[in-house]
Amino acid sequence: MTAADLKAGALIAVDWGTSNFRATLLAADGAVIDRLQAPKGILHVERDGFPAVLTELLSPWLPHLPGVPVLMAGMIGSADGLVEVPYLACPASLDDIADGLVRVTPLGEANPAYIVPGLRGQSVADSPDVMRGEEIQILGALDPDARGEQILCLPGTHAKWVRLNGRTVQSFSTCMTGDAYSALRQHTILRRFAAGGEHDAKAFRRGLERVRRPGGLMHHLFSARTEVLLGDMLPETASAYLSGLLIGDEVRAMVEAIQPQSDVTLIGDPRLTVLYAEALERHGQSSRSIDGDQAVTHGLYQLATRAGLPQSN
């Protein structure tokens, strides 16, 4: 990447989450010029260290980009991040989110910086719910002329099921499926059987089917131990079976509660969206998938454009 290439940059789009830092340098028309990534999520940064870390991580770019704005989304706007940015209440549209950007000064006056606010709303159980970062993926996945109701699912550590009307987020519900999967594998009796192994498609499908039987998830989870203990399942396939149990239960519960009337749009890591697509199919629900990283980049560019942030070249 030459200095001339970098000077075409008009926006630095940052997705700063709990575990990782990702930045994309975009041209004025949204084209990707360069990318940076580091395992420097907010949990790996001291409370007062964010300005120095941001300067260090963006050091390959900043000397060539005086005045270019930085737009940041994700947990960087949480209580554990640079500045706690209040959530916007749903319903919330692209315009609402753009109007809610908060100006911050981690890079001084050299590069104006902004943080996306995140959203709060009510779940399918009428309990309060929040998101930070996923709203950017949602914006990036939507068609510019989106109309009517849509249901989106964003698999991950804390999976989100989102109801939209056009390009406005109406409500959403969080499922701690990824968190539970990690905790069960590392901190329960299942760790002896489900701590390792590659994904096994047959075992995953077995979990999807098992969780549909009577007894409930808390009962079925113990079968991840007994199936191996009694020789009915190979130890190296237990993690995939456990994944099938958890994802299968999540999808069943959300489909029953939300009752989608058309395709569910899955946004995220393709390794996860393919699993959710299979679980949805077993409930007679069609879906389409969108890469999460691409959605983040596109969403941040849309938001910056609406807010008038990209610098003209």
C-alpha positions as CSV (number, residue, x, y, z in Angstrom):
1,M,0.0,0.0,0.0
2,T,1.6,3.3,-1.1
3,A,1.2,6.7,0.4
4,A,-0.6,7.8,-2.8
5,D,-3.2,5.0,-2.3
6,L,-3.7,6.0,1.4
7,K,-4.2,9.6,0.5
8,A,-7.4,8.6,-1.4
9,G,-9.0,7.7,2.0
10,A,-12.0,9.7,2.9
11,L,-13.3,7.8,6.0
12,I,-11.8,5.6,8.7
13,A,-14.5,3.1,9.7
14,V,-13.8,1.3,13.0
15,D,-15.6,-1.7,14.5
16,W,-14.2,-1.9,18.1
17,G,-15.7,-4.7,20.1
18,T,-15.0,-6.6,23.2
19,S,-12.2,-8.8,21.8
20,N,-11.1,-7.3,18.5
21,F,-10.3,-4.0,16.8
22,R,-11.1,-3.8,13.1
23,A,-10.6,-0.7,10.9
24,T,-11.4,-0.1,7.2
25,L,-10.1,2.8,5.2
26,L,-12.7,3.9,2.6
27,A,-12.6,6.1,-0.4
28,A,-15.2,8.9,-0.9
29,D,-17.4,6.4,-2.9
30,G,-17.2,3.7,-0.3
31,A,-14.6,1.6,-2.0
32,V,-12.3,-0.3,0.4
33,I,-8.7,1.0,0.2
34,D,-7.1,-0.9,3.2
35,R,-7.9,-2.8,6.3
36,L,-6.3,-3.2,9.8
37,Q,-7.1,-5.7,12.5
38,A,-5.7,-6.5,16.0
39,P,-6.8,-8.5,19.1
40,K,-7.1,-5.2,20.9
41,G,-10.8,-5.3,22.0
42,I,-11.9,-2.9,24.8
43,L,-11.2,-5.6,27.5
44,H,-7.5,-5.5,26.5
45,V,-7.2,-1.7,26.9
46,E,-6.8,0.2,30.2
47,R,-9.6,2.6,31.0
48,D,-7.5,5.7,30.1
49,G,-5.5,4.1,27.4
50,F,-7.9,4.3,24.4
51,P,-6.5,7.4,22.8
52,A,-2.9,6.0,22.8
53,V,-4.1,2.6,21.6
54,L,-6.2,4.1,18.8
55,T,-3.3,6.3,17.6
56,E,-1.0,3.3,17.6
57,L,-3.4,1.0,15.8
58,L,-4.1,3.6,13.1
59,S,-0.4,4.7,12.8
60,P,0.0,3.2,9.3
61,W,-2.7,5.5,8.0
62,L,-2.9,8.7,10.1
63,P,0.2,10.5,8.9
64,H,-1.3,10.4,5.4
65,L,-4.8,11.4,6.3
66,P,-5.0,14.8,8.1
67,G,-8.5,15.8,8.7
68,V,-10.1,12.5,7.6
69,P,-12.9,11.6,10.1
70,V,-13.0,8.4,12.2
71,L,-16.4,6.7,12.8
72,M,-16.4,4.1,15.5
73,A,-19.1,1.6,16.5
74,G,-19.4,-1.3,19.0
75,M,-18.4,-1.6,22.6
76,I,-16.1,1.4,22.3
77,G,-19.2,3.4,23.2
78,S,-20.0,1.3,26.3
79,A,-19.3,2.1,29.9
80,D,-16.1,0.1,29.6
81,G,-15.0,2.0,26.4
82,L,-13.7,5.4,25.5
83,V,-16.9,7.3,26.3
84,E,-20.3,5.9,27.4
85,V,-22.7,6.9,24.6
86,P,-26.4,6.7,25.6
87,Y,-28.6,4.2,23.7
88,L,-31.2,5.4,21.3
89,A,-34.7,4.2,21.9
90,C,-36.5,2.1,19.3
91,P,-38.1,2.6,16.9
92,A,-34.9,4.0,15.4
93,S,-34.0,4.7,11.7
94,L,-30.8,5.4,9.9
95,D,-31.5,9.1,10.2
96,D,-32.0,8.8,14.0
97,I,-28.7,6.9,14.4
98,A,-26.9,9.5,12.3
99,D,-28.3,12.3,14.3
100,G,-27.2,10.5,17.5
101,L,-23.5,10.3,16.7
102,V,-21.3,11.7,19.6
103,R,-18.1,13.6,18.8
104,V,-15.0,12.5,20.8
105,T,-11.4,13.7,20.7
106,P,-9.1,10.6,21.1
107,L,-7.0,11.9,18.2
108,G,-7.1,15.6,19.2
109,E,-8.1,18.0,16.4
110,A,-6.1,16.2,13.7
111,N,-8.8,13.7,12.9
112,P,-12.4,14.3,14.0
113,A,-13.9,11.2,15.6
114,Y,-17.4,10.0,16.3
115,I,-19.1,7.1,18.2
116,V,-22.3,5.4,17.1
117,P,-24.9,5.3,19.9
118,G,-26.3,1.8,19.8
119,L,-30.0,0.9,20.5
120,R,-32.3,-0.1,23.3
121,G,-35.8,-1.6,23.0
122,Q,-38.2,-4.3,24.2
123,S,-37.8,-8.0,23.5
124,V,-40.4,-10.7,22.6
125,A,-40.9,-11.2,26.3
126,D,-41.4,-7.4,26.8
127,S,-38.2,-7.1,28.7
128,P,-35.6,-4.4,28.1
129,D,-32.8,-5.2,25.6
130,V,-29.8,-3.4,24.1
131,M,-27.3,-3.7,21.3
132,R,-24.0,-2.0,20.4
133,G,-22.4,-2.7,17.0
134,E,-25.1,-4.9,15.5
135,E,-27.1,-1.9,14.4
136,I,-24.3,-1.1,11.9
137,Q,-24.5,-4.6,10.4
138,I,-28.3,-4.2,10.1
139,L,-27.9,-0.9,8.2
140,G,-25.3,-2.5,6.0
141,A,-27.5,-5.4,5.1
142,L,-30.6,-3.5,4.2
143,D,-31.6,-2.5,0.7
144,P,-31.9,1.3,0.2
145,D,-35.5,0.9,-0.8
146,A,-36.5,-1.6,1.9
147,R,-40.2,-1.7,2.6
148,G,-42.5,-3.6,5.0
149,E,-41.6,-5.9,7.8
150,Q,-38.4,-7.9,7.9
151,I,-36.9,-10.3,10.4
152,L,-33.1,-10.4,10.8
153,C,-31.0,-12.7,12.9
154,L,-27.4,-11.9,13.8
155,P,-25.7,-15.0,15.3
156,G,-22.8,-14.6,17.7
157,T,-21.9,-14.6,21.4
158,H,-25.1,-12.7,22.0
159,A,-27.4,-13.5,19.0
160,K,-29.9,-10.8,18.0
161,W,-33.3,-11.3,16.5
162,V,-34.5,-8.1,15.0
163,R,-37.9,-6.9,13.7
164,L,-37.8,-4.0,11.2
165,N,-40.3,-2.0,9.3
166,G,-38.6,-0.7,6.2
167,R,-35.3,0.7,7.4
168,T,-36.4,1.3,11.0
169,V,-35.6,-1.0,13.8
170,Q,-38.8,-1.7,15.7
171,S,-37.7,-4.2,18.4
172,F,-35.2,-6.9,19.0
173,S,-34.4,-9.9,21.3
174,T,-31.0,-11.2,22.5
175,C,-30.1,-14.8,23.0
176,M,-26.9,-15.7,25.0
177,T,-26.4,-18.8,22.9
178,G,-22.7,-18.3,22.0
179,D,-21.9,-17.3,25.6
180,A,-23.7,-20.4,27.0
181,Y,-21.9,-22.6,24.5
182,S,-18.5,-21.3,25.6
183,A,-19.4,-21.5,29.3
184,L,-20.8,-25.0,29.1
185,R,-17.7,-26.3,27.3
186,Q,-15.2,-24.6,29.7
187,H,-16.9,-24.5,33.1
188,T,-19.3,-27.5,33.5
189,I,-19.0,-31.3,33.6
190,L,-19.4,-31.2,29.8
191,R,-15.9,-29.8,29.5
192,R,-14.6,-33.4,29.6
193,F,-16.5,-34.3,26.5
194,A,-17.3,-31.1,24.5
195,A,-14.2,-29.0,25.0
196,G,-12.6,-29.8,21.6
197,G,-13.1,-31.4,18.2
198,E,-13.9,-30.1,14.7
199,H,-17.4,-29.3,13.6
200,D,-19.3,-32.5,12.8
201,A,-22.4,-32.0,10.6
202,K,-24.1,-35.3,11.6
203,A,-23.7,-34.6,15.3
204,F,-25.0,-31.0,14.8
205,R,-28.1,-32.3,13.1
206,R,-28.5,-34.9,15.9
207,G,-28.5,-32.0,18.4
208,L,-31.1,-30.1,16.3
209,E,-33.4,-33.1,16.4
210,R,-32.9,-34.0,20.1
211,V,-33.8,-30.6,21.4
212,R,-37.2,-30.9,19.7
213,R,-38.1,-33.8,22.0
214,P,-39.9,-33.5,25.3
215,G,-37.9,-32.5,28.4
216,G,-36.6,-29.1,27.6
217,L,-33.0,-27.7,27.0
218,M,-31.8,-28.2,30.6
219,H,-32.6,-31.9,30.3
220,H,-31.2,-32.3,26.8
221,L,-27.8,-30.7,27.7
222,F,-27.0,-33.6,30.0
223,S,-27.2,-35.9,27.0
224,A,-24.0,-34.3,25.7
225,R,-22.3,-36.2,28.5
226,T,-24.3,-39.4,28.6
227,E,-24.2,-40.0,24.8
228,V,-20.4,-40.1,25.0
229,L,-20.2,-41.8,28.4
230,L,-22.3,-44.8,27.2
231,G,-20.6,-45.0,23.8
232,D,-23.4,-43.7,21.6
233,M,-21.4,-40.7,20.4
234,L,-17.7,-40.1,19.7
235,P,-16.1,-37.6,22.2
236,E,-14.8,-35.4,19.3
237,T,-18.3,-34.8,18.0
238,A,-19.8,-33.7,21.3
239,S,-19.1,-30.0,20.8
240,A,-21.0,-30.1,17.5
241,Y,-23.9,-31.9,19.2
242,L,-24.0,-29.3,22.0
243,S,-24.0,-26.6,19.3
244,G,-27.0,-28.2,17.7
245,L,-28.9,-28.4,21.0
246,L,-28.3,-24.7,21.8
247,I,-28.9,-23.3,18.3
248,G,-31.9,-25.6,17.8
249,D,-33.5,-24.4,21.0
250,E,-32.8,-20.7,20.2
251,V,-34.2,-20.9,16.7
252,R,-37.3,-22.9,17.8
253,A,-38.1,-20.4,20.5
254,M,-37.6,-17.3,18.3
255,V,-39.5,-18.6,15.3
256,E,-42.4,-19.5,17.6
257,A,-42.3,-16.0,19.2
258,I,-41.7,-13.9,16.1
259,Q,-43.5,-16.0,13.5
260,P,-41.6,-14.6,10.4
261,Q,-43.8,-14.2,7.3
262,S,-40.9,-14.3,4.8
263,D,-37.2,-15.1,4.6
264,V,-35.1,-14.5,7.8
265,T,-32.0,-12.5,6.9
266,L,-28.9,-14.0,8.6
267,I,-26.0,-11.6,9.1
268,G,-22.6,-12.7,10.5
269,D,-19.7,-15.1,10.1
270,P,-20.6,-17.6,7.3
271,R,-19.5,-20.5,9.6
272,L,-22.3,-19.5,11.9
273,T,-25.0,-18.4,9.5
274,V,-24.9,-21.8,7.7
275,L,-25.7,-23.5,11.0
276,Y,-28.6,-21.1,11.7
277,A,-29.9,-21.6,8.1
278,E,-30.0,-25.4,8.7
279,A,-31.8,-25.0,12.0
280,L,-34.3,-22.6,10.4
281,E,-34.9,-25.0,7.5
282,R,-35.9,-27.7,10.0
283,H,-38.7,-25.4,11.2
284,G,-39.8,-24.8,7.6
285,Q,-38.4,-21.3,7.6
286,S,-36.4,-20.1,4.6
287,S,-33.4,-17.7,5.0
288,R,-30.8,-15.7,3.2
289,S,-27.3,-15.0,4.4
290,I,-25.1,-11.8,4.4
291,D,-21.4,-11.7,5.4
292,G,-21.1,-9.8,8.7
293,D,-17.8,-8.0,7.9
294,Q,-19.1,-6.7,4.7
295,A,-22.3,-5.5,6.4
296,V,-20.3,-3.6,9.0
297,T,-18.2,-1.7,6.4
298,H,-21.3,-0.9,4.2
299,G,-23.3,0.2,7.3
300,L,-20.6,2.5,8.6
301,Y,-20.3,4.1,5.2
302,Q,-24.0,4.6,4.9
303,L,-24.2,6.2,8.3
304,A,-21.2,8.4,7.7
305,T,-22.6,9.6,4.4
306,R,-26.0,10.4,6.0
307,A,-24.1,12.4,8.7
308,G,-21.9,14.1,6.0
309,L,-18.7,12.8,7.3
310,P,-16.6,11.4,4.4
311,Q,-14.0,14.0,3.4
312,S,-14.1,15.0,-0.2
313,N,-10.9,14.3,-2.2
